[in-house]
Amino acid sequence: MVQKAGNYKIPFDAQGNQLTYYHPRWDHDVTLVDNFKFTDTLTLDGMSRGQSAAHFQMKRKDGTQVTVFMTDLCDMIPKFCNGEITGEFTFVKRGQNYGCALLT
């Protein structure tokens, strides 16, 4: 599990959804936000594959989505209750991809 938030900016779209990938040449509505910790309840909402990673989409209580890498979901599964996980989370970066992880 993640011990602390990384010192990098996290990309979000105009609706407040965390983006899995960001390229500086993109010209659409992307907001880069300093990494932060947050407390929330996440529900599994789907999965997808990118060019270099498979990840899961999790829905926050406010309806926005965050991405969770398969490795981080494995750490979360034992803590799920009734299809949800509540805890303190932060964002992680693996290569060119961004995701959300449960803090210990």
N, C-alpha and C positions, 0 to 999 in steps of 0.2 A: 504494500500500500504506500501511497505518497506520504512523505513526511512534511513537505512544505511546498508552497506555491513557487513556481519558477518566475524569474524576473524577465518576462516577455509580455508582449501585448497579445490579446486574444481577439480574433475576428468575429464580429456579429453582423447579421444582415439587418435590414431596415425594420423588420418585425421583432427583433430581439432574440432571434435564434442564433446559437453559437455555430459558426461555420467550421467544418472539418479541415478545410484547406483555404489558403489565401495566397494570392500572387500580387505583388505590388503594382503590376501593370493593369490589374482589373480596374475598370472605370465605373462600375456600378456601385450601388449604395452598400459600402462596407465600412463599419466603424471598428477601429482598433481600440481596445480597452485594456488598461493595465490589469494584469492578472489579479484575481481576488479570491477570497474564501467566502463561501455562502452556506447557509443552512437551508435545506429544502427537503421535500419528498419527491422522489423520482419514480416514474412508472415506465416500464418498457413499452416502446411505441413502434418498434420495427428494427430492421437491420439493412445494411447496404454494404457494397464493396466499392472502394475507390481503386485507383491505379496501383497503389502499393499497400493498402490496408483494408481489413474488414472491420466494421464497427457497428455499434448498436445506437439507435436513436432513443433517447429517454425524454419523456415529457415532464416538465416542471409543473408545480401546482398552478402557476400563472398561465400555463398553456404553451409556453415557449419550449424549444427543444435544445438539448445538449447532446453531444456525441460521447460515447464511451467506447474505448478500445476493448477488444476481446479480453486481453490480459487483466484490465481493470475490472471488467464485469465478473471475471472469475473470483476476484477478491470480494466483490459485493454480494454474490449469490447467497452465501451462508447468512447474510444479514437481511435478506428479503423477508417481508411478512405480508401476506395477502397480495402479492404482486407488486409491492412497493418497497422502497428503501428510503429511510429518513436518516439524515446525518449531515455532517459538515463536508463540503466538497470544495475542490479547487480545479484549476485547469492545468493540463500537462501538454507538452509538445514532444512528439516523437518524429524525428526527421522533419518533413514538411507538413505533418498533420497535427491537428490540435484535438484534444479530448478532455473529458471531465473525469475526475477520479475522487474516490472517497478518501478523506483524510483519516488517519488513525487517531 
